Amino acid sequence: MTTALQHYLHEHIPLAAAMQVHVDAISTHALTLSAPLAPNINHRDSLFGGSASAVAILAAWAYLHSRVRQQGLSPTLVIQRNSMTYDQPVLGDFSATARLVDEARWPVFLRMLQRRGKARIAVASVLEYDTVAAGHFSGDFVAVLR
C-alpha cells in the first residue's frame, strides 16, 4: 500500500516528486512520510520552512486520503486552514507523522460526509529530525463527495 500511495502522490502532486517524498508507513491511526534534505535545503544548509510545511501538510492530507479510501469513499479533500510551528532547525533527512487531532471525531466525520456530502476534520503532523520533534502542524480539512 505504501508504494501505491507514493506513486499516487508523485503522479498527482508534482511537488511531492520534486521534494523526493517517500511513504514510510501507513496504519489506521497514523501515516509517516519522509524526505531528504538535499532537494529541500535553504541558503543556511537547513530545511527550507516551505518544504517543512509542505511535507507536514502532505502527510496530513495523505493520511486522510488513505483513511477515507479504506471506507470506500473518494471525496475531494482540501485544506481549509492550518498552523505550523518550527521548534528547531532540521539539518538532515526528516519525516512527518500525521494523525487525527481527536480520534473520537472520526465516526462523526464519516456520518456527516455520508449524510450531507461534506464534512470537516482536524489532522495534526509532527515533523521529526534526528528522532526529535522539530515542528508541529495542525490543520482543518474539508471532504466533499462529488
TORPA-4810 file (N, C-alpha, C, O; in nm, 3 decimals):
<nodes>
NODE_1_0.082_-0.120_0.000_0.000_0.000_0.000_0.087_0.126_0.000_0.049_0.227_-0.060_M
NODE_2_0.202_0.122_0.067_0.288_0.241_0.072_0.338_0.277_-0.067_0.346_0.395_-0.102_T
NODE_3_0.373_0.176_-0.147_0.423_0.202_-0.283_0.315_0.264_-0.370_0.342_0.357_-0.445_T
NODE_4_0.192_0.213_-0.360_0.082_0.266_-0.440_0.053_0.411_-0.401_0.031_0.495_-0.489_A
NODE_5_0.052_0.440_-0.272_0.027_0.578_-0.228_0.140_0.670_-0.272_0.114_0.782_-0.317_L
NODE_6_0.263_0.625_-0.261_0.376_0.707_-0.304_0.367_0.738_-0.453_0.390_0.851_-0.495_Q
NODE_7_0.332_0.638_-0.532_0.315_0.659_-0.676_0.203_0.760_-0.702_0.217_0.849_-0.785_H
NODE_8_0.092_0.746_-0.629_-0.020_0.838_-0.644_0.024_0.982_-0.613_-0.006_1.074_-0.689_Y
NODE_9_0.094_1.000_-0.501_0.138_1.134_-0.462_0.232_1.194_-0.566_0.217_1.310_-0.603_L
NODE_10_0.328_1.116_-0.613_0.425_1.167_-0.712_0.358_1.200_-0.845_0.397_1.295_-0.913_H
NODE_11_0.257_1.121_-0.881_0.189_1.143_-1.008_0.091_1.261_-1.003_0.081_1.338_-1.098_E
NODE_12_0.018_1.274_-0.892_-0.087_1.375_-0.883_-0.047_1.504_-0.812_-0.114_1.606_-0.825_H
NODE_13_0.061_1.499_-0.737_0.111_1.618_-0.667_0.259_1.632_-0.702_0.344_1.583_-0.628_I
NODE_14_0.291_1.697_-0.814_0.430_1.703_-0.863_0.531_1.751_-0.759_0.647_1.711_-0.763_P
NODE_15_0.488_1.837_-0.668_0.579_1.884_-0.564_0.631_1.768_-0.479_0.746_1.770_-0.435_L
NODE_16_0.548_1.667_-0.456_0.591_1.550_-0.378_0.707_1.479_-0.446_0.800_1.435_-0.378_A
NODE_17_0.703_1.468_-0.577_0.813_1.405_-0.650_0.937_1.494_-0.647_1.048_1.444_-0.626_A
NODE_18_0.920_1.624_-0.666_1.035_1.716_-0.666_1.104_1.718_-0.529_1.226_1.734_-0.520_A
NODE_19_1.025_1.702_-0.424_1.080_1.702_-0.288_1.131_1.563_-0.248_1.187_1.547_-0.139_M
NODE_20_1.112_1.465_-0.334_1.153_1.326_-0.312_1.088_1.267_-0.187_1.153_1.198_-0.107_Q
NODE_21_0.960_1.294_-0.171_0.884_1.243_-0.057_0.868_1.092_-0.070_0.839_1.040_-0.178_V
NODE_22_0.886_1.023_0.041_0.873_0.878_0.048_0.768_0.842_0.152_0.766_0.899_0.261_H
NODE_23_0.680_0.748_0.119_0.582_0.699_0.215_0.649_0.589_0.296_0.683_0.484_0.241_V
NODE_24_0.668_0.612_0.425_0.736_0.516_0.512_0.640_0.416_0.576_0.671_0.297_0.583_D
NODE_25_0.526_0.464_0.623_0.434_0.375_0.696_0.293_0.429_0.689_0.269_0.550_0.690_A
NODE_26_0.197_0.335_0.683_0.055_0.370_0.686_-0.013_0.271_0.781_0.009_0.151_0.774_I
NODE_27_-0.095_0.325_0.869_-0.182_0.241_0.951_-0.314_0.315_0.966_-0.329_0.427_0.915_S
NODE_28_-0.408_0.255_1.034_-0.536_0.321_1.055_-0.519_0.450_1.136_-0.595_0.545_1.118_T
NODE_29_-0.421_0.451_1.225_-0.408_0.564_1.317_-0.294_0.660_1.287_-0.279_0.759_1.358_H
NODE_30_-0.214_0.634_1.184_-0.103_0.726_1.154_-0.047_0.699_1.015_-0.064_0.591_0.958_A
NODE_31_0.020_0.800_0.961_0.090_0.788_0.834_0.220_0.867_0.847_0.219_0.979_0.898_L
NODE_32_0.330_0.810_0.800_0.459_0.878_0.806_0.518_0.893_0.667_0.530_0.796_0.592_T
NODE_33_0.555_1.017_0.633_0.628_1.048_0.512_0.768_1.092_0.552_0.789_1.143_0.662_L
NODE_34_0.864_1.071_0.463_0.999_1.122_0.487_1.051_1.187_0.360_0.998_1.165_0.251_S
NODE_35_1.156_1.268_0.375_1.217_1.334_0.260_1.363_1.364_0.294_1.397_1.386_0.410_A
NODE_36_1.448_1.366_0.193_1.588_1.401_0.215_1.605_1.553_0.222_1.522_1.628_0.170_P
NODE_37_1.710_1.595_0.285_1.737_1.739_0.297_1.773_1.802_0.162_1.728_1.912_0.133_L
NODE_38_1.853_1.735_0.081_1.912_1.796_-0.040_1.812_1.871_-0.128_1.838_1.987_-0.160_A
NODE_39_1.698_1.813_-0.170_1.608_1.889_-0.256_1.520_1.989_-0.179_1.437_2.058_-0.239_P
NODE_40_1.539_1.997_-0.049_1.455_2.082_0.036_1.537_2.180_0.120_1.490_2.231_0.222_N
NODE_41_1.658_2.205_0.077_1.754_2.284_0.155_1.736_2.434_0.131_1.689_2.476_0.026_I
NODE_42_1.774_2.513_0.230_1.770_2.658_0.214_1.913_2.714_0.207_2.009_2.637_0.203_N
NODE_43_1.927_2.844_0.206_2.056_2.910_0.193_2.144_2.894_0.317_2.262_2.931_0.314_H
NODE_44_2.090_2.842_0.425_2.164_2.820_0.550_2.197_2.673_0.572_2.236_2.633_0.682_R
NODE_45_2.180_2.593_0.467_2.207_2.449_0.473_2.118_2.375_0.574_2.158_2.274_0.631_D
NODE_46_1.999_2.428_0.594_1.899_2.360_0.677_1.771_2.347_0.595_1.762_2.396_0.482_S
NODE_47_1.673_2.281_0.652_1.547_2.259_0.582_1.474_2.391_0.557_1.454_2.470_0.649_L
NODE_48_1.434_2.414_0.434_1.354_2.530_0.396_1.218_2.519_0.464_1.154_2.414_0.459_F
NODE_49_1.173_2.625_0.527_1.046_2.624_0.600_0.928_2.586_0.513_0.837_2.518_0.560_G
NODE_50_0.928_2.630_0.389_0.819_2.594_0.298_0.814_2.444_0.272_0.706_2.386_0.261_G
NODE_51_0.931_2.381_0.262_0.935_2.236_0.244_0.887_2.164_0.369_0.814_2.065_0.361_S
NODE_52_0.927_2.215_0.486_0.882_2.154_0.612_0.730_2.158_0.619_0.666_2.058_0.651_A
NODE_53_0.674_2.274_0.590_0.529_2.290_0.593_0.462_2.202_0.488_0.360_2.139_0.516_S
NODE_54_0.519_2.197_0.369_0.460_2.117_0.261_0.456_1.968_0.297_0.355_1.902_0.272_A
NODE_55_0.563_1.915_0.353_0.565_1.774_0.390_0.468_1.746_0.504_0.401_1.643_0.505_V
NODE_56_0.459_1.837_0.601_0.365_1.820_0.712_0.220_1.821_0.661_0.139_1.739_0.704_A
NODE_57_0.189_1.913_0.572_0.055_1.919_0.513_0.028_1.795_0.428_-0.079_1.735_0.436_I
NODE_58_0.126_1.756_0.348_0.109_1.639_0.262_0.088_1.513_0.345_0.008_1.427_0.307_L
NODE_59_0.158_1.499_0.456_0.138_1.383_0.543_-0.005_1.380_0.595_-0.070_1.276_0.595_A
NODE_60_-0.053_1.495_0.639_-0.191_1.503_0.691_-0.292_1.472_0.581_-0.386_1.396_0.603_A
NODE_61_-0.272_1.531_0.464_-0.364_1.506_0.353_-0.360_1.359_0.311_-0.465_1.299_0.290_W
NODE_62_-0.241_1.303_0.298_-0.227_1.163_0.255_-0.288_1.067_0.357_-0.347_0.965_0.321_A
NODE_63_-0.273_1.100_0.485_-0.334_1.018_0.589_-0.486_1.019_0.575_-0.550_0.913_0.576_Y
NODE_64_-0.544_1.136_0.561_-0.688_1.146_0.546_-0.735_1.079_0.417_-0.836_1.009_0.416_L
NODE_65_-0.662_1.100_0.309_-0.691_1.036_0.180_-0.695_0.884_0.195_-0.789_0.819_0.148_H
NODE_66_-0.595_0.828_0.260_-0.588_0.683_0.279_-0.702_0.633_0.366_-0.762_0.529_0.340_S
NODE_67_-0.731_0.708_0.468_-0.833_0.664_0.564_-0.973_0.665_0.503_-1.052_0.573_0.526_R
NODE_68_-1.006_0.768_0.425_-1.139_0.769_0.362_-1.147_0.663_0.252_-1.254_0.606_0.229_V
NODE_69_-1.036_0.636_0.186_-1.036_0.530_0.083_-1.061_0.394_0.146_-1.127_0.309_0.086_R
NODE_70_-1.009_0.372_0.267_-1.034_0.246_0.338_-1.184_0.228_0.365_-1.231_0.115_0.380_Q
NODE_71_-1.257_0.338_0.371_-1.402_0.333_0.394_-1.479_0.321_0.263_-1.602_0.319_0.263_Q
NODE_72_-1.407_0.313_0.150_-1.473_0.301_0.020_-1.523_0.434_-0.034_-1.606_0.436_-0.124_G
NODE_73_-1.472_0.544_0.021_-1.515_0.678_-0.022_-1.404_0.746_-0.102_-1.286_0.719_-0.080_L
NODE_74_-1.442_0.834_-0.193_-1.346_0.908_-0.275_-1.380_1.056_-0.280_-1.404_1.111_-0.387_S
NODE_75_-1.383_1.123_-0.165_-1.417_1.265_-0.167_-1.300_1.350_-0.215_-1.185_1.306_-0.213_P
NODE_76_-1.330_1.470_-0.256_-1.228_1.570_-0.279_-1.187_1.621_-0.141_-1.272_1.656_-0.060_T
NODE_77_-1.057_1.625_-0.114_-1.005_1.670_0.015_-0.927_1.798_-0.005_-0.835_1.804_-0.087_L
NODE_78_-0.963_1.901_0.071_-0.891_2.028_0.063_-0.862_2.079_0.204_-0.938_2.054_0.298_V
NODE_79_-0.752_2.149_0.215_-0.718_2.208_0.344_-0.793_2.341_0.356_-0.796_2.420_0.262_I
NODE_80_-0.852_2.363_0.471_-0.928_2.486_0.493_-0.844_2.590_0.567_-0.845_2.708_0.532_Q
NODE_81_-0.773_2.545_0.669_-0.685_2.636_0.745_-0.579_2.552_0.813_-0.598_2.432_0.835_R
NODE_82_-0.466_2.616_0.847_-0.360_2.543_0.916_-0.268_2.635_0.992_-0.265_2.757_0.971_N
NODE_83_-0.191_2.575_1.082_-0.084_2.647_1.151_0.036_2.554_1.161_0.021_2.432_1.168_S
NODE_84_0.153_2.613_1.161_0.278_2.536_1.166_0.373_2.607_1.261_0.391_2.729_1.252_M
NODE_85_0.432_2.531_1.351_0.537_2.587_1.436_0.667_2.516_1.402_0.668_2.397_1.370_T
NODE_86_0.776_2.590_1.410_0.909_2.536_1.382_0.987_2.544_1.513_1.021_2.652_1.561_Y
NODE_87_1.016_2.427_1.570_1.074_2.421_1.703_1.226_2.416_1.705_1.288_2.460_1.801_D
NODE_88_1.286_2.364_1.599_1.432_2.360_1.590_1.474_2.341_1.445_1.395_2.291_1.365_Q
NODE_89_1.596_2.380_1.411_1.643_2.362_1.272_1.652_2.213_1.236_1.681_2.129_1.321_P
NODE_90_1.627_2.185_1.110_1.641_2.049_1.058_1.762_2.050_0.966_1.766_2.125_0.868_V
NODE_91_1.861_1.968_0.998_1.989_1.970_0.927_2.016_1.843_0.848_2.127_1.820_0.802_L
NODE_92_1.913_1.760_0.832_1.930_1.635_0.758_1.794_1.582_0.716_1.694_1.653_0.719_G
NODE_93_1.793_1.454_0.675_1.668_1.391_0.633_1.566_1.400_0.746_1.602_1.398_0.864_D
NODE_94_1.440_1.410_0.710_1.336_1.435_0.810_1.210_1.358_0.775_1.197_1.302_0.667_F
NODE_95_1.115_1.356_0.870_0.988_1.288_0.846_0.874_1.369_0.908_0.896_1.460_0.988_S
NODE_96_0.753_1.333_0.868_0.632_1.392_0.925_0.532_1.280_0.947_0.500_1.205_0.855_A
NODE_97_0.483_1.271_1.069_0.383_1.169_1.103_0.251_1.238_1.134_0.244_1.327_1.219_T
NODE_98_0.147_1.195_1.063_0.014_1.257_1.076_-0.083_1.165_1.148_-0.078_1.043_1.134_A
NODE_99_-0.171_1.227_1.227_-0.278_1.158_1.300_-0.398_1.252_1.310_-0.384_1.373_1.293_R
NODE_100_-0.513_1.196_1.339_-0.628_1.281_1.370_-0.601_1.353_1.502_-0.538_1.298_1.592_L
NODE_101_-0.648_1.476_1.512_-0.634_1.550_1.637_-0.719_1.482_1.745_-0.677_1.473_1.861_V
NODE_102_-0.838_1.434_1.707_-0.928_1.369_1.801_-0.991_1.248_1.732_-1.083_1.262_1.652_D
NODE_103_-0.942_1.130_1.764_-0.990_1.006_1.702_-1.141_0.987_1.720_-1.206_0.928_1.635_E
NODE_104_-1.195_1.037_1.829_-1.339_1.024_1.856_-1.424_1.098_1.754_-1.544_1.071_1.742_A
NODE_105_-1.365_1.192_1.680_-1.440_1.269_1.579_-1.457_1.191_1.448_-1.539_1.230_1.364_R
NODE_106_-1.381_1.083_1.428_-1.385_1.010_1.302_-1.526_0.960_1.268_-1.571_0.982_1.155_W
NODE_107_-1.598_0.893_1.358_-1.733_0.848_1.322_-1.827_0.964_1.289_-1.912_0.952_1.200_P
NODE_108_-1.813_1.075_1.358_-1.895_1.193_1.331_-1.863_1.247_1.192_-1.953_1.282_1.116_V
NODE_109_-1.734_1.254_1.159_-1.689_1.299_1.028_-1.749_1.210_0.918_-1.804_1.261_0.820_F
NODE_110_-1.738_1.079_0.933_-1.792_0.987_0.832_-1.943_1.000_0.817_-1.995_1.002_0.705_L
NODE_111_-2.012_1.008_0.928_-2.158_1.020_0.924_-2.200_1.148_0.851_-2.290_1.146_0.767_R
NODE_112_-2.134_1.257_0.883_-2.165_1.385_0.819_-2.132_1.379_0.669_-2.210_1.428_0.586_M
NODE_113_-2.021_1.321_0.634_-1.982_1.310_0.494_-2.084_1.227_0.415_-2.123_1.264_0.304_L
NODE_114_-2.127_1.118_0.473_-2.222_1.031_0.403_-2.362_1.091_0.397_-2.432_1.072_0.298_Q
NODE_115_-2.403_1.163_0.500_-2.538_1.222_0.502_-2.547_1.352_0.423_-2.643_1.373_0.349_R
NODE_116_-2.450_1.437_0.439_-2.457_1.571_0.378_-2.365_1.591_0.259_-2.375_1.691_0.188_R
NODE_117_-2.272_1.495_0.238_-2.180_1.507_0.127_-2.063_1.600_0.154_-1.985_1.629_0.063_G
NODE_118_-2.051_1.646_0.279_-1.945_1.739_0.314_-1.916_1.726_0.464_-2.009_1.716_0.544_K
NODE_119_-1.787_1.726_0.500_-1.751_1.716_0.641_-1.613_1.777_0.663_-1.533_1.790_0.570_A
NODE_120_-1.587_1.814_0.788_-1.459_1.877_0.824_-1.397_1.799_0.940_-1.468_1.750_1.029_R
NODE_121_-1.263_1.787_0.937_-1.193_1.718_1.045_-1.052_1.775_1.060_-0.991_1.821_0.964_I
NODE_122_-1.002_1.772_1.183_-0.868_1.825_1.213_-0.765_1.712_1.213_-0.787_1.605_1.270_A
NODE_123_-0.652_1.740_1.147_-0.541_1.645_1.140_-0.415_1.719_1.184_-0.398_1.838_1.156_V
NODE_124_-0.327_1.648_1.254_-0.201_1.707_1.301_-0.084_1.624_1.250_-0.097_1.503_1.229_A
NODE_125_0.030_1.690_1.231_0.153_1.622_1.193_0.265_1.670_1.284_0.269_1.786_1.325_S
NODE_126_0.355_1.578_1.315_0.476_1.613_1.389_0.593_1.593_1.294_0.613_1.485_1.239_V
NODE_127_0.670_1.698_1.276_0.790_1.694_1.194_0.905_1.647_1.282_0.926_1.703_1.390_L
NODE_128_0.979_1.546_1.239_1.089_1.493_1.319_1.220_1.496_1.243_1.226_1.473_1.122_E
NODE_129_1.324_1.526_1.318_1.461_1.522_1.267_1.548_1.463_1.377_1.545_1.509_1.491_Y
NODE_130_1.624_1.363_1.343_1.716_1.301_1.439_1.641_1.254_1.564_1.687_1.274_1.676_D
NODE_131_1.525_1.192_1.544_1.435_1.137_1.648_1.377_1.240_1.745_1.328_1.203_1.852_T
NODE_132_1.384_1.368_1.710_1.332_1.474_1.797_1.227_1.554_1.719_1.243_1.577_1.599_V
NODE_133_1.120_1.595_1.787_1.019_1.679_1.723_1.081_1.814_1.686_1.135_1.884_1.772_A
NODE_134_1.073_1.848_1.559_1.131_1.972_1.509_1.024_2.072_1.467_1.055_2.189_1.443_A
NODE_135_0.899_2.028_1.459_0.791_2.118_1.421_0.656_2.050_1.439_0.647_1.927_1.447_G
NODE_136_0.552_2.131_1.445_0.416_2.080_1.464_0.321_2.151_1.368_0.322_2.273_1.355_H
NODE_137_0.238_2.071_1.303_0.138_2.120_1.209_0.000_2.081_1.262_-0.018_1.973_1.318_F
NODE_138_-0.096_2.168_1.244_-0.235_2.138_1.273_-0.320_2.200_1.162_-0.301_2.316_1.126_S
NODE_139_-0.413_2.123_1.110_-0.494_2.177_1.002_-0.633_2.118_0.998_-0.655_2.004_1.040_G
NODE_140_-0.727_2.196_0.948_-0.863_2.150_0.925_-0.877_2.117_0.777_-0.841_2.196_0.690_D
NODE_141_-0.929_1.997_0.750_-0.950_1.953_0.613_-1.100_1.936_0.589_-1.174_1.895_0.678_F
NODE_142_-1.142_1.969_0.469_-1.281_1.952_0.429_-1.286_1.845_0.322_-1.207_1.844_0.228_V
NODE_143_-1.380_1.753_0.340_-1.405_1.646_0.242_-1.539_1.674_0.176_-1.638_1.703_0.244_A
NODE_144_-1.542_1.663_0.043_-1.666_1.686_-0.032_-1.684_1.571_-0.128_-1.598_1.544_-0.212_V
NODE_145_-1.798_1.501_-0.116_-1.827_1.395_-0.210_-1.870_1.456_-0.343_-1.947_1.552_-0.346_L
NODE_146_-1.821_1.401_-0.449_-1.851_1.451_-0.582_-1.984_1.401_-0.630_-2.026_1.434_-0.741_R
</nodes>
